[in-house]
């Protein structure tokens, strides 16, 4: 008789700590019912958003030593010295874009003959991602933008998202918000932008078209969500084509400048390529008619399309100021500066809700292939390393691994 797969759910070892988990307590029961060939073990953790007692109460197994497990599942990168040889791991490795800070991690994975499956590359046949936290980044990023505006103006004060038990409590905080007739801009049209719109939706803020946003005055708060065709155009004057923009971003130029003159709060939720045009320059930000007071940069591209995003901020200290005249960091809520929010792990602020959402995607779309037959090659496409070598798809990382 075929032995059961032993699956270990890791405690998070990355610093700063992350409280999310890939399997919430109730989901563990669902997983075990759906996949009877799996034995599940949770590594005890005093940081996790769900306590050990919440798992124990449902009769789930806690186990410190997971070295006899076949598959080990985490959320963020596993500490290099915690990696166990000859295992299959599933986590966000942040290695496939040659992130230099994680080179030692990938080197150790190969040295220890680990099979590394990365969440970021779990896709269907059409290359659509199957699991992501982006929606939650948008929800929290927009909320943090509101916190920043409240602190800057003194109009209201909100509890930090990470101090709320869950999203329900966070949205009850939103009810305290009293906004003057300001204009809020969201860039992007994917999961992240839709998360930001969900937060603004809880305030019943009116959504307007790009044309109305740029040209009309309102006596109430309004927001506008814009897509690439609203903020770039082809340099040669040809008609905009989205696929073309994705593949040849350097053939486009920015048309974003008019938005800087009418926007009070900017929530940046777009995907940006290094070859894409920037949204604005530091000189644009120095202009007398530059209006943005708060920039909640959910996308968080450092030294990228938005000059004020000079570093990531943290969940503990989400805001810093940027003075365009000096081109450097300054006091966050001074009226001469722009208030910047650039937290790069926003979903970690609502760990219970975001964990449940993420875990649901794994159970429905990923675990059937991970614990069974990978007939659609979902796991294969996301496997960076196997048998001590980089897989064919990720062979381009060899020079990176070798430190060349």
C-alpha positions in Angstrom: 0.0 0.0 0.0 1.3 3.5 -0.9 2.4 5.5 2.1 0.8 8.8 2.9 2.6 12.1 1.9 3.9 13.8 5.0 3.4 17.6 4.6 4.9 20.1 7.1 3.6 23.7 7.5 6.7 25.7 8.4 6.9 28.5 11.0 8.2 31.7 9.3 11.9 32.4 9.8 12.3 35.6 7.7 13.2 38.9 9.4 11.2 41.2 9.8 8.8 38.5 10.9 5.7 37.6 8.8 2.6 36.4 10.5 0.9 34.8 7.5 0.5 31.0 7.0 -0.3 28.9 3.9 -3.0 26.8 5.8 -5.4 28.3 8.3 -6.9 26.0 10.9 -10.3 25.3 9.3 -8.6 24.9 5.9 -6.4 22.2 7.4 -9.5 20.1 8.0 -10.8 20.8 4.5 -7.4 19.8 3.0 -7.2 16.5 5.0 -10.8 15.6 3.8 -10.0 16.5 0.2 -6.6 14.8 0.1 -6.8 11.5 2.2 -3.3 10.7 1.1 -1.8 13.6 3.1 -0.7 13.6 6.8 -0.3 17.3 7.9 2.0 18.7 10.6 2.3 22.3 11.8 5.6 23.6 13.2 4.7 25.5 16.4 5.0 29.3 16.1 4.4 32.1 18.6 4.3 34.6 15.7 1.7 33.1 13.5 -1.6 35.0 13.2 -3.4 31.8 14.2 -2.2 30.5 17.5 -1.0 26.9 18.1 -4.1 26.5 20.3 -6.4 27.2 17.4 -4.8 24.3 15.5 -4.8 22.0 18.5 -8.5 22.7 19.2 -9.3 21.1 15.8 -7.2 18.0 16.6 -4.4 19.0 14.2 -0.8 17.8 14.8 1.9 20.1 16.0 5.5 19.0 15.5 8.8 20.9 16.0 11.0 18.6 13.9 9.7 18.3 10.3 12.7 16.4 9.0 10.7 13.3 8.2 8.2 15.3 6.0 8.2 14.9 2.2 6.9 18.4 1.4 7.5 21.6 3.4 5.3 24.6 2.9 6.0 28.2 4.0 5.0 31.7 2.9 8.2 33.8 2.7 11.9 32.8 2.2 13.2 30.0 4.5 16.3 31.0 6.5 19.3 29.4 4.8 20.5 27.5 7.8 16.9 26.1 8.4 16.8 24.4 5.0 16.6 20.6 5.2 18.4 18.6 2.4 16.5 16.4 -0.1 13.1 17.9 0.5 10.5 19.6 -1.7 9.8 23.2 -0.6 7.0 25.5 -1.6 7.4 29.3 -0.7 8.1 32.7 -2.2 11.8 32.5 -2.8 12.4 35.9 -4.5 15.3 34.5 -6.4 14.1 34.2 -10.1 14.7 37.9 -10.8 18.3 37.5 -9.6 17.6 39.2 -6.3 21.2 39.4 -5.0 20.2 39.3 -1.3 18.8 35.8 -1.9 21.7 34.4 -3.9 23.0 32.4 -0.8 19.4 30.9 -0.5 19.4 29.6 -4.1 23.0 28.3 -3.7 22.0 26.3 -0.6 18.9 25.0 -2.3 21.1 23.5 -5.1 23.8 22.3 -2.7 21.2 20.5 -0.5 19.4 18.9 -3.5 16.2 20.6 -2.6 13.2 20.8 -5.0 12.1 24.4 -4.9 8.6 25.3 -6.1 7.9 29.1 -6.1 4.4 30.4 -5.6 5.1 33.3 -8.0 5.4 31.0 -11.0 2.3 28.8 -10.3 0.3 29.5 -13.5 -2.3 28.0 -15.7 -1.7 27.1 -19.4 -2.5 30.8 -20.3 0.3 32.0 -17.9 -2.3 33.4 -15.4 -1.1 33.3 -11.8 -3.0 30.9 -9.6 -2.2 32.3 -6.2 -1.1 35.7 -5.0 -1.5 38.2 -2.2 -1.8 41.3 -4.4 -5.5 41.9 -3.7 -4.6 42.3 0.0 -1.7 44.6 -0.8 -4.2 46.9 -2.5 -6.8 46.7 0.4 -4.2 47.7 3.0 -2.3 50.1 0.8 -5.3 52.2 0.2 -6.2 52.1 4.0 -2.6 53.3 4.8 -3.1 56.1 2.3 -6.1 57.2 4.3 -4.2 57.0 7.5 -1.4 59.2 6.0 -3.9 61.8 4.9 -5.6 61.8 8.3 -2.3 62.3 10.1 -1.1 65.0 7.6 -4.3 67.0 7.9 -5.3 66.2 11.5 -8.8 65.5 10.2 -9.1 61.9 11.6 -7.0 59.2 13.2 -7.2 55.5 12.3 -5.9 52.4 14.0 -3.1 50.7 12.0 -4.3 47.7 10.0 -2.0 45.3 11.8 -3.5 46.4 15.1 -7.0 45.3 13.8 -8.1 41.7 14.4 -9.1 41.3 10.8 -10.5 43.2 7.7 -13.9 43.5 9.4 -12.4 45.6 12.2 -10.3 47.6 9.7 -13.4 48.5 7.7 -15.2 49.5 10.9 -12.3 52.0 11.4 -12.8 53.4 7.9 -16.2 54.6 9.1 -14.4 57.3 11.1 -13.0 58.8 7.9 -14.3 62.3 6.9 -12.8 63.4 3.7 -13.0 66.9 2.2 -13.7 67.1 -1.6 -10.3 65.6 -2.6 -9.4 63.6 -5.7 -7.9 60.1 -5.2 -6.1 58.4 -8.1 -5.4 54.6 -8.5 -3.0 53.4 -11.2 -3.3 49.8 -12.5 -6.2 47.4 -13.3 -5.2 44.1 -11.7 -5.7 42.4 -8.4 -3.9 45.1 -6.5 -5.9 48.0 -7.9 -9.2 46.1 -7.3 -8.1 45.7 -3.6 -7.6 49.4 -3.3 -11.0 50.0 -4.9 -12.6 47.7 -2.3 -11.3 49.9 0.5 -12.5 53.1 -1.1 -15.8 51.3 -1.9 -16.3 50.8 1.8 -16.4 54.7 2.1 -18.9 55.0 -0.8 -16.6 57.3 -2.7 -17.8 58.2 -6.1 -15.8 56.8 -9.0 -15.3 59.1 -12.0 -13.9 58.8 -15.5 -10.3 60.0 -16.4 -11.8 62.8 -18.4 -14.0 64.0 -15.5 -11.2 63.6 -13.0 -8.9 65.8 -15.0 -11.3 68.4 -16.1 -14.2 68.7 -13.6 -14.4 70.1 -10.0 -16.4 68.2 -7.5 -17.9 69.2 -4.1 -17.4 65.6 -2.8 -14.5 63.1 -2.6 -14.0 61.2 -5.9 -11.6 58.6 -7.1 -10.5 57.5 -10.6 -8.8 54.3 -11.6 -6.6 54.5 -14.7 -5.0 51.8 -16.9 -1.8 52.0 -19.1 -3.7 53.4 -22.1 -4.6 56.4 -19.8 -1.1 57.2 -18.8 1.2 56.3 -21.7 1.1 56.6 -25.5 3.2 55.3 -28.3 6.1 57.5 -29.3 5.4 57.0 -33.0 1.7 58.1 -32.6 0.3 54.6 -33.5 -2.7 53.3 -31.7 -2.2 51.9 -28.2 -2.0 48.1 -27.9 -1.6 46.5 -24.4 0.4 43.5 -25.5 2.7 45.8 -27.4 3.2 47.8 -24.2 4.0 44.7 -22.2 6.6 43.5 -24.8 8.1 46.8 -25.9 7.6 49.3 -23.1 10.5 51.4 -24.3 8.4 52.4 -27.4 6.1 54.4 -25.2 6.2 57.7 -23.4 4.3 59.0 -20.3 1.1 61.1 -20.5 0.7 61.0 -16.7 1.7 64.7 -16.0 -1.8 66.2 -16.0 -2.8 63.8 -13.2 -0.1 65.3 -10.9 -1.9 68.7 -11.1 -5.3 67.5 -9.9 -4.6 64.5 -7.6 -4.5 64.9 -3.8 -4.0 61.2 -2.8 -2.2 58.8 -5.3 -2.5 55.1 -4.7 0.0 53.4 -7.0 -1.1 49.8 -7.8 0.4 49.3 -11.3 2.9 46.8 -12.6 6.0 48.7 -13.9 8.8 47.4 -16.1 12.3 49.0 -15.9 12.1 49.8 -19.6 8.7 51.6 -19.2 8.5 55.4 -19.1 8.5 56.9 -15.6 5.3 58.4 -14.2 7.0 61.7 -13.3 10.4 63.2 -12.7 11.7 65.0 -9.7 11.4 68.3 -11.6 7.7 67.6 -12.2 7.3 67.2 -8.4 9.0 70.6 -7.8 6.4 72.4 -10.0 4.2 74.9 -8.2 1.1 73.2 -9.6 2.1 69.7 -8.4 -0.8 68.8 -6.1 -0.1 65.3 -4.6 0.0 65.4 -0.8 0.0 61.6 -0.1 1.6 58.9 -2.3 0.7 55.4 -1.2 3.1 53.4 -3.4 1.7 49.9 -3.2 3.8 48.8 -6.2 6.9 50.0 -4.3 9.5 50.2 -7.2 12.5 51.7 -5.5 14.1 54.5 -7.6 11.6 53.6 -10.3 8.7 55.5 -11.8 7.9 57.7 -8.8 10.9 59.7 -7.6 9.6 59.9 -4.0 9.8 56.1 -3.5 13.4 56.2 -2.3 13.2 53.2 0.0 10.7 50.7 1.3 9.0 51.5 4.6 7.9 49.0 7.2 4.7 47.9 8.9 6.0 49.4 12.1 7.0 52.7 10.5 4.9 53.0 7.3 5.5 56.7 6.4 8.3 58.9 5.5 8.4 62.3 3.9 10.0 63.4 0.6 11.1 66.9 -0.2 11.3 67.4 -4.0 13.2 70.6 -3.7 16.0 68.9 -1.9 15.4 65.5 -3.6 15.7 63.6 -0.3 13.9 62.1 2.7 12.3 64.5 5.1 9.7 64.7 7.9 6.6 62.7 6.9 3.7 65.0 7.7 5.2 68.5 7.1 3.1 70.3 4.5 6.2 71.2 2.5 6.9 67.5 2.0 5.1 64.6 0.3 3.8 61.9 2.6 5.1 58.6 1.3 3.8 55.1 2.2 6.0 52.3 0.6 5.5 49.2 2.7 6.6 46.3 0.6 4.8 43.5 2.6 1.4 45.0 3.0 -0.7 41.7 3.1 1.2 40.9 6.3 -0.9 43.7 8.0 -4.1 41.6 7.6 -2.5 38.2 8.1 -5.7 36.2 9.1 -7.8 37.3 6.1 -5.0 37.2 3.5 -3.9 33.7 4.7 -7.4 32.3 4.3 -7.7 33.8 0.8 -4.3 32.5 -0.2 -4.9 29.1 1.3 -8.2 28.8 -0.6 -6.4 29.3 -3.9 -3.9 26.6 -3.0 -6.5 24.0 -2.0 -8.6 24.7 -5.2 -5.9 25.2 -7.8 -2.5 24.0 -6.6 -2.7 21.1 -4.1 -4.5 18.7 -6.6 -1.3 18.9 -8.7 1.2 19.0 -5.7 -0.4 16.0 -3.9 -1.5 14.1 -7.0 -0.8 14.0 -10.7 0.7 17.2 -12.1 -0.9 16.5 -15.5 -1.2 20.2 -16.4 2.4 20.8 -15.3 1.4 23.5 -12.8 4.1 22.4 -10.4 6.7 21.7 -13.1 6.3 25.3 -14.4 7.0 26.7 -11.0 9.9 24.5 -10.1 13.1 26.5 -10.0 15.5 23.8 -8.8 15.4 19.9 -8.8 18.0 17.2 -8.4 20.7 19.7 -7.4 20.3 21.6 -10.7 18.3 24.6 -12.0 15.4 23.4 -14.1 15.4 24.2 -17.9 13.0 27.2 -17.5 15.2 28.8 -14.8 18.6 27.8 -16.3 19.3 31.5 -17.0 20.0 31.9 -13.2 23.2 29.8 -13.5 25.5 32.9 -13.8 23.6 34.5 -10.9 24.2 31.4 -8.8 27.9 31.3 -9.7 28.2 35.0 -8.7 29.1 36.1 -12.2 
